Amino acid sequence: MSFSLSPIGFVLAIGLLLPNILFIIFFSPKNIPSKTRSTPFIFIFLERIGQIGCLFLLSITTNPVKFIDVWLILSFLCLLLYYLLWIRYVRNDRDYRFLTKSFLFMPIPLALLPCCIFFAIAIWGHSIWLGIAAIIFAIGHLKVSLDSGE
């Protein structure tokens, strides 16, 4: 495991944050359901702690052996799919249901794909710490996302 500023991890971190920032500023959803399930605070807390840990560790995780391998390619393919699903949401008039609408085999793809990216880079970078942060993030993020679905 090697830690230093990682250009690849930094690009992935910015890549994950950018659509979310645009979502908050420009692309808020329409047709928000009147009722959603209440998420216990512990899951919101785990999601936030996991986000901070994952984004920080992603930015410093490098691969000590190989530069490009299947895990790195998988992480960028997941990022590409993540962007395509954000485009699907915007093209469908920012309808809320497209934030949680399943795609192929994934029940909540906009929540699942960031988790996959964090796990793939943890494996790519041989980072147990990023893997732990990814688990914490996934537990919180998936529960919060499931509760906010219709």
CYANA upper distance limits for C-alpha pairs under 8 A (distance plus 0.5 A):
  1 MET  CA     61 THR  CA      8.37
  1 MET  CA     62 THR  CA      8.18
  1 MET  CA     63 ASN  CA      7.85
  1 MET  CA     64 PRO  CA      6.92
  1 MET  CA    125 GLY  CA      7.08
  1 MET  CA    126 HIS  CA      5.84
  1 MET  CA    127 SER  CA      6.14
  2 SER  CA     61 THR  CA      6.99
  2 SER  CA     62 THR  CA      6.34
  2 SER  CA     63 ASN  CA      7.32
  2 SER  CA     64 PRO  CA      6.43
  2 SER  CA    125 GLY  CA      8.00
  2 SER  CA    127 SER  CA      8.40
  3 PHE  CA     60 ILE  CA      5.75
  3 PHE  CA     61 THR  CA      5.80
  3 PHE  CA     62 THR  CA      6.73
  4 SER  CA     60 ILE  CA      5.34
  4 SER  CA     61 THR  CA      7.13
  4 SER  CA     62 THR  CA      7.42
  5 LEU  CA     10 PHE  CA      8.30
  5 LEU  CA     59 SER  CA      6.56
  5 LEU  CA     60 ILE  CA      5.00
  5 LEU  CA     61 THR  CA      7.80
  5 LEU  CA     62 THR  CA      8.36
  6 SER  CA     10 PHE  CA      6.40
  6 SER  CA     58 LEU  CA      8.16
  6 SER  CA     59 SER  CA      5.83
  6 SER  CA     60 ILE  CA      5.37
  6 SER  CA     61 THR  CA      6.38
  6 SER  CA     62 THR  CA      6.18
  7 PRO  CA     11 VAL  CA      6.60
  7 PRO  CA     59 SER  CA      7.76
  8 ILE  CA     12 LEU  CA      6.80
  8 ILE  CA     59 SER  CA      8.20
  8 ILE  CA     62 THR  CA      8.36
  9 GLY  CA     13 ALA  CA      6.55
  9 GLY  CA     58 LEU  CA      5.34
  9 GLY  CA     59 SER  CA      5.05
  9 GLY  CA     60 ILE  CA      7.21
  9 GLY  CA     61 THR  CA      6.98
  9 GLY  CA     62 THR  CA      8.00
  9 GLY  CA    121 ILE  CA      8.33
 10 PHE  CA     14 ILE  CA      6.66
 10 PHE  CA     58 LEU  CA      7.25
 10 PHE  CA     59 SER  CA      5.03
 10 PHE  CA     60 ILE  CA      8.20
 11 VAL  CA     15 GLY  CA      6.37
 12 LEU  CA     16 LEU  CA      6.60
 12 LEU  CA     58 LEU  CA      8.22
 12 LEU  CA     76 PHE  CA      8.23
 12 LEU  CA     79 LEU  CA      8.11
 13 ALA  CA     17 LEU  CA      6.71
 13 ALA  CA     55 LEU  CA      6.33
 13 ALA  CA     58 LEU  CA      7.15
 13 ALA  CA     59 SER  CA      7.26
 14 ILE  CA     18 LEU  CA      6.36
 15 GLY  CA     19 PRO  CA      7.98
 15 GLY  CA     79 LEU  CA      7.76
 16 LEU  CA     20 ASN  CA      7.78
 16 LEU  CA     79 LEU  CA      7.82
 16 LEU  CA    114 PRO  CA      7.58
 17 LEU  CA     21 ILE  CA      6.65
 18 LEU  CA     22 LEU  CA      6.71
 19 PRO  CA     23 PHE  CA      6.41
 19 PRO  CA     83 TYR  CA      8.12
 19 PRO  CA     86 TRP  CA      7.72
 20 ASN  CA     24 ILE  CA      6.79
 21 ILE  CA     25 ILE  CA      6.78
 22 LEU  CA     26 PHE  CA      5.94
 22 LEU  CA     27 PHE  CA      6.79
 23 PHE  CA     27 PHE  CA      4.84
 23 PHE  CA     28 SER  CA      6.04
 24 ILE  CA     28 SER  CA      6.45
 27 PHE  CA     90 VAL  CA      7.71
 27 PHE  CA     94 ARG  CA      7.20
 28 SER  CA     94 ARG  CA      7.51
 29 PRO  CA     94 ARG  CA      5.48
 29 PRO  CA     95 ASP  CA      6.18
 29 PRO  CA     96 TYR  CA      5.54
 30 LYS  CA     93 ASP  CA      8.12
 30 LYS  CA     94 ARG  CA      6.25
 30 LYS  CA     95 ASP  CA      5.45
 30 LYS  CA     96 TYR  CA      6.08
 31 ASN  CA     95 ASP  CA      6.38
 31 ASN  CA     96 TYR  CA      6.21
 31 ASN  CA     97 ARG  CA      8.45
 32 ILE  CA     95 ASP  CA      8.26
 32 ILE  CA     96 TYR  CA      5.97
 32 ILE  CA     97 ARG  CA      8.40
 33 PRO  CA     96 TYR  CA      8.32
 33 PRO  CA    150 GLU  CA      7.26
 36 THR  CA    147 ASP  CA      6.87
 36 THR  CA    148 SER  CA      5.88
 36 THR  CA    149 GLY  CA      7.30
 36 THR  CA    150 GLU  CA      7.22
 37 ARG  CA    147 ASP  CA      5.42
 37 ARG  CA    148 SER  CA      6.79
 38 SER  CA    147 ASP  CA      7.11
 39 THR  CA     43 PHE  CA      7.36
 39 THR  CA     44 ILE  CA      7.72
 39 THR  CA    143 LYS  CA      7.93
 39 THR  CA    144 VAL  CA      6.55
 39 THR  CA    147 ASP  CA      6.67
 40 PRO  CA     44 ILE  CA      7.53
 41 PHE  CA     45 PHE  CA      6.60
 42 ILE  CA     46 LEU  CA      6.59
 42 ILE  CA    140 GLY  CA      8.26
 43 PHE  CA     47 GLU  CA      6.54
 43 PHE  CA    139 ILE  CA      7.52
 43 PHE  CA    140 GLY  CA      4.78
 43 PHE  CA    141 HIS  CA      7.86
 43 PHE  CA    143 LYS  CA      7.17
 43 PHE  CA    144 VAL  CA      7.20
 44 ILE  CA     48 ARG  CA      6.80
 44 ILE  CA    140 GLY  CA      6.33
 44 ILE  CA    141 HIS  CA      7.95
 44 ILE  CA    144 VAL  CA      7.14
 45 PHE  CA     49 ILE  CA      6.64
 45 PHE  CA    140 GLY  CA      7.72
 46 LEU  CA     50 GLY  CA      6.32
 46 LEU  CA    136 ILE  CA      6.29
 46 LEU  CA    137 PHE  CA      6.56
 46 LEU  CA    139 ILE  CA      7.54
 46 LEU  CA    140 GLY  CA      5.36
 46 LEU  CA    141 HIS  CA      8.26
 47 GLU  CA     51 GLN  CA      6.53
 47 GLU  CA    136 ILE  CA      7.33
 47 GLU  CA    137 PHE  CA      5.20
 47 GLU  CA    138 ALA  CA      7.62
 47 GLU  CA    139 ILE  CA      7.60
 47 GLU  CA    140 GLY  CA      4.57
 47 GLU  CA    141 HIS  CA      5.45
 47 GLU  CA    144 VAL  CA      8.41
 48 ARG  CA     52 ILE  CA      6.77
 48 ARG  CA    137 PHE  CA      7.74
 48 ARG  CA    140 GLY  CA      8.33
 49 ILE  CA     53 GLY  CA      6.62
 49 ILE  CA    133 ALA  CA      8.45
 49 ILE  CA    136 ILE  CA      8.02
 49 ILE  CA    137 PHE  CA      7.53
 50 GLY  CA     54 CYS  CA      6.30
 50 GLY  CA    133 ALA  CA      5.60
 50 GLY  CA    134 ALA  CA      6.81
 50 GLY  CA    135 ILE  CA      8.17
 50 GLY  CA    136 ILE  CA      5.64
 50 GLY  CA    137 PHE  CA      4.32
 50 GLY  CA    138 ALA  CA      8.12
 50 GLY  CA    140 GLY  CA      8.26
 51 GLN  CA     55 LEU  CA      6.48
 51 GLN  CA    133 ALA  CA      8.28
 51 GLN  CA    137 PHE  CA      6.38
 52 ILE  CA     56 PHE  CA      6.57
 53 GLY  CA     57 LEU  CA      6.39
 53 GLY  CA    130 LEU  CA      7.81
 53 GLY  CA    133 ALA  CA      6.02
 54 CYS  CA     58 LEU  CA      6.13
 54 CYS  CA    118 PHE  CA      7.29
 54 CYS  CA    130 LEU  CA      6.46
 54 CYS  CA    133 ALA  CA      6.00
 54 CYS  CA    134 ALA  CA      6.61
 54 CYS  CA    137 PHE  CA      8.06
 55 LEU  CA     59 SER  CA      6.77
 56 PHE  CA     60 ILE  CA      7.32
 57 LEU  CA     61 THR  CA      6.39
 57 LEU  CA    129 TRP  CA      8.03
 57 LEU  CA    130 LEU  CA      6.26
 58 LEU  CA    118 PHE  CA      7.87
 58 LEU  CA    121 ILE  CA      7.89
 58 LEU  CA    122 ALA  CA      8.47
 58 LEU  CA    130 LEU  CA      7.45
 61 THR  CA    121 ILE  CA      8.41
 61 THR  CA    122 ALA  CA      8.23
 61 THR  CA    125 GLY  CA      6.26
 61 THR  CA    127 SER  CA      7.42
 61 THR  CA    130 LEU  CA      8.47
 62 THR  CA    124 TRP  CA      8.45
 62 THR  CA    125 GLY  CA      5.60
 63 ASN  CA     67 PHE  CA      6.69
 63 ASN  CA    124 TRP  CA      6.63
 63 ASN  CA    125 GLY  CA      4.68
 63 ASN  CA    126 HIS  CA      7.34
 64 PRO  CA    125 GLY  CA      7.39
 64 PRO  CA    126 HIS  CA      8.36
 68 ILE  CA     72 LEU  CA      6.53
 68 ILE  CA     73 ILE  CA      7.72
 69 ASP  CA     73 ILE  CA      6.88
 69 ASP  CA    124 TRP  CA      7.95
 70 VAL  CA     74 LEU  CA      6.46
 71 TRP  CA     75 SER  CA      6.65
 71 TRP  CA    120 ALA  CA      5.72
 71 TRP  CA    121 ILE  CA      7.07
 71 TRP  CA    123 ILE  CA      7.35
 71 TRP  CA    124 TRP  CA      5.83
 72 LEU  CA     76 PHE  CA      6.96
 72 LEU  CA    120 ALA  CA      7.30
 72 LEU  CA    121 ILE  CA      6.87
 72 LEU  CA    124 TRP  CA      6.61
 73 ILE  CA     77 LEU  CA      6.66
 74 LEU  CA     78 CYS  CA      6.62
 74 LEU  CA    117 ILE  CA      8.22
 74 LEU  CA    120 ALA  CA      7.36
 75 SER  CA     79 LEU  CA      6.77
 75 SER  CA    116 CYS  CA      7.68
 75 SER  CA    117 ILE  CA      5.22
 75 SER  CA    118 PHE  CA      8.29
 75 SER  CA    120 ALA  CA      6.17
 75 SER  CA    121 ILE  CA      7.08
 76 PHE  CA     80 LEU  CA      6.64
 76 PHE  CA    117 ILE  CA      8.14
 77 LEU  CA     81 LEU  CA      6.71
 78 CYS  CA     82 TYR  CA      6.51
 78 CYS  CA    113 LEU  CA      6.48
 78 CYS  CA    114 PRO  CA      8.26
 78 CYS  CA    116 CYS  CA      7.65
 78 CYS  CA    117 ILE  CA      6.80
 79 LEU  CA     83 TYR  CA      6.81
 79 LEU  CA    113 LEU  CA      7.81
 79 LEU  CA    114 PRO  CA      8.15
 79 LEU  CA    117 ILE  CA      7.61
 80 LEU  CA     84 LEU  CA      6.80
 81 LEU  CA     85 LEU  CA      6.69
 81 LEU  CA    113 LEU  CA      8.45
 82 TYR  CA     86 TRP  CA      6.84
 82 TYR  CA    109 PRO  CA      8.15
 82 TYR  CA    110 LEU  CA      6.84
 82 TYR  CA    113 LEU  CA      6.80
 82 TYR  CA    114 PRO  CA      8.31
 83 TYR  CA     87 ILE  CA      6.66
 84 LEU  CA     88 ARG  CA      6.69
 85 LEU  CA     89 TYR  CA      6.77
 85 LEU  CA    109 PRO  CA      8.34
 85 LEU  CA    110 LEU  CA      7.53
 86 TRP  CA     90 VAL  CA      6.83
 86 TRP  CA    110 LEU  CA      8.24
 87 ILE  CA     91 ARG  CA      6.44
 88 ARG  CA     92 ASN  CA      6.59
 88 ARG  CA     98 PHE  CA      7.93
 89 TYR  CA     93 ASP  CA      7.41
 89 TYR  CA     94 ARG  CA      5.72
 89 TYR  CA     95 ASP  CA      7.18
 89 TYR  CA     98 PHE  CA      5.71
 89 TYR  CA     99 LEU  CA      7.04
 90 VAL  CA     94 ARG  CA      5.23
 90 VAL  CA     95 ASP  CA      8.36
 92 ASN  CA     98 PHE  CA      8.07
 94 ARG  CA     98 PHE  CA      7.83
 95 ASP  CA     99 LEU  CA      8.20
 96 TYR  CA    100 THR  CA      8.08
 97 ARG  CA    101 LYS  CA      6.14
 97 ARG  CA    149 GLY  CA      7.86
 97 ARG  CA    150 GLU  CA      7.62
 99 LEU  CA    108 ILE  CA      8.23
 99 LEU  CA    110 LEU  CA      7.05
100 THR  CA    107 PRO  CA      7.87
100 THR  CA    108 ILE  CA      5.46
100 THR  CA    109 PRO  CA      7.52
100 THR  CA    110 LEU  CA      7.41
100 THR  CA    111 ALA  CA      8.49
100 THR  CA    145 SER  CA      7.93
100 THR  CA    146 LEU  CA      8.39
100 THR  CA    149 GLY  CA      6.26
100 THR  CA    150 GLU  CA      8.44
101 LYS  CA    107 PRO  CA      7.35
101 LYS  CA    108 ILE  CA      6.75
101 LYS  CA    109 PRO  CA      8.08
102 SER  CA    106 MET  CA      5.98
102 SER  CA    107 PRO  CA      4.80
102 SER  CA    108 ILE  CA      5.95
102 SER  CA    109 PRO  CA      6.77
103 PHE  CA    107 PRO  CA      7.17
103 PHE  CA    108 ILE  CA      8.15
103 PHE  CA    109 PRO  CA      6.91
106 MET  CA    112 LEU  CA      7.93
108 ILE  CA    112 LEU  CA      6.49
108 ILE  CA    142 LEU  CA      8.47
108 ILE  CA    145 SER  CA      7.83
108 ILE  CA    146 LEU  CA      7.86
109 PRO  CA    113 LEU  CA      6.20
110 LEU  CA    114 PRO  CA      7.76
111 ALA  CA    115 CYS  CA      7.58
111 ALA  CA    141 HIS  CA      7.18
111 ALA  CA    142 LEU  CA      6.63
111 ALA  CA    145 SER  CA      6.96
112 LEU  CA    116 CYS  CA      6.86
112 LEU  CA    138 ALA  CA      8.34
112 LEU  CA    142 LEU  CA      7.46
113 LEU  CA    117 ILE  CA      6.71
114 PRO  CA    118 PHE  CA      6.76
115 CYS  CA    119 PHE  CA      6.73
115 CYS  CA    134 ALA  CA      6.86
115 CYS  CA    137 PHE  CA      7.82
115 CYS  CA    138 ALA  CA      6.23
116 CYS  CA    120 ALA  CA      6.51
117 ILE  CA    121 ILE  CA      6.68
118 PHE  CA    122 ALA  CA      6.58
118 PHE  CA    130 LEU  CA      7.68
118 PHE  CA    131 GLY  CA      7.81
118 PHE  CA    134 ALA  CA      6.22
119 PHE  CA    123 ILE  CA      6.81
119 PHE  CA    130 LEU  CA      8.10
119 PHE  CA    131 GLY  CA      6.41
119 PHE  CA    134 ALA  CA      6.61
120 ALA  CA    124 TRP  CA      6.56
121 ILE  CA    125 GLY  CA      6.31
122 ALA  CA    126 HIS  CA      6.27
122 ALA  CA    127 SER  CA      5.38
122 ALA  CA    128 ILE  CA      7.24
122 ALA  CA    129 TRP  CA      8.34
122 ALA  CA    130 LEU  CA      5.77
122 ALA  CA    131 GLY  CA      5.70
123 ILE  CA    127 SER  CA      7.01
123 ILE  CA    131 GLY  CA      8.01
127 SER  CA    131 GLY  CA      6.78
128 ILE  CA    132 ILE  CA      6.66
129 TRP  CA    133 ALA  CA      6.68
130 LEU  CA    134 ALA  CA      6.42
131 GLY  CA    135 ILE  CA      6.77
132 ILE  CA    136 ILE  CA      6.84
133 ALA  CA    137 PHE  CA      6.54
134 ALA  CA    138 ALA  CA      6.40
135 ILE  CA    139 ILE  CA      6.69
136 ILE  CA    140 GLY  CA      7.00
137 PHE  CA    141 HIS  CA      6.20
138 ALA  CA    142 LEU  CA      6.12
139 ILE  CA    143 LYS  CA      6.81
140 GLY  CA    144 VAL  CA      6.60
141 HIS  CA    145 SER  CA      6.50
142 LEU  CA    146 LEU  CA      6.48
143 LYS  CA    147 ASP  CA      6.62
144 VAL  CA    148 SER  CA      6.75
145 SER  CA    149 GLY  CA      6.85
